[in-house]
Amino acid sequence: MTSAYRCIINYHLNTALKMAELEILTTMATQQTADLQRVAKQIGADIVPYIKRIESGIEDILRPYYDKTITAKRQDKILKDITELTNFEYGEYLKDFNLSMKVISGEEVAASTMALDVAIESDVDISEPKKSDINHAVIATPIQQGDKSWTTYKGIQSSFKSQYVDEINSALVVSMQGAENGKEAADAAYTQLHYTGRKASKSVLDRSRRSANSMAATTTNHVANVTRVQFGEANKKLIKGYVFVSVIDSGTTTTCRSGDGTTMSADNPKFLSWVAPRHRGCRSAITYDVNDRYKLDADSTKRASSFRVDGLQSPKPIPSSQTYYEAMASLDAADQNQILGVSLGKAFRKGLKDGTLTPESFAKLTVDSLYQPLTLKQMSERNNALGEILRKQNKT
């Protein structure tokens, strides 16, 4: 059993154990999201044995040429063997990666079933979507990577593999140029390829390790949220739409902060732009907007928050019904400015004080119609309450 599988199983068990204490879906989604982030980190880390085999395999391929001149014919043979090696090892990692994603999808169905069973007071039947429908949706649903940037489930993996196969080849070509023999080429290649595990390292294999982290984070989020949509669509009697749930901390992006607490149905034309993931490495999630007849009591439930206060993380539970900017409003000016910047932080406080803005309206005015973040200049040019505040600030 791989470490990723162990982590996934622990994620499911931890979620199940917490269900009895939790009452509403936002709280549950917050905990599931935190658990999934840990799973994604482990899936990214699982690439390490594969890239170590690539490094040792390249050394094995070059060793027979240590005392030989690297002719054009020999270079072609070396590059062919290394391409075969790197394609194989990255391909094997992606096979395990896909198995992990299928496990995550299955666990999401189980977790959603338990969540609704615990959260909804009425005794109603809960349906599970077909695995084939989920798999099709995971592959067919585009993945948002940022402003005007999209990929697919297969595309993100294909790009990852081809990028690092090509980069390793390029590093080898450079290493062999000017080398008098295979030993010199191997030494030169080592400096460009050696895996160190350090975050600041620019070696190709270190960068491929970090890219695996990013790919795992984005793809895990995509698979989990696509599964939740498929689960919701299979239970339309209970679920009328979805609720966007962002992470309440100082590192959350503008686009995810603005979405927190908003709702949308899957048939809305803007749904793909609205739903998580909204960008590379997105930590946001969706949960279910339950039909009014099964409404839940959210008064006594909590969700996690962890803003930076005076430079230090300050974990603090907040009501499940509270949104990002509502929670941020309780911070002092310096801590708000660390998140928003000085000008926008000042405008936020001014609008709340004079009643021209609310946390909800502020959230909407910081992004465009497709939920992409606006620049400070774009915000100030718009004919709305936030724009007016910013223009007055610029004149003083």
Secondary structure, DSSP 8 states (H G I E B T S, - for coil): --HHHHHHHHHHHHHHHHHTT--SHHHHHHHHHHHHHHHHHHHHHTTHHHHHHHHHHHHHHHGGGTTS---HHHHHHHHHHHHHHHHHHHHHHHHHHHHHHHHHHHHHHHHHHHHHHHH--S--------HHHHHHHHHHS-EEEETTEEE-HHHHHHHHHHHHHHHHHHHHHHHHTT-SSHHHHHHHHHHHH-----TT---HHHHHHHHHHHHHHHHHHHHHHHHHHHHHHTTTTTEEEEEEE---BTT--HHHHHHTT-EE-TTSTTHHHHSS--STT---EEEEEE-GGG----TT-EE--EEEETTEEEE--EETT--HHHHHTTS-HHHHHHHH-HHHHHHHHHHHHHTS--HHHHHHHTB-TTS-B--HHHHHHSSSHHHHHHHHHHH-
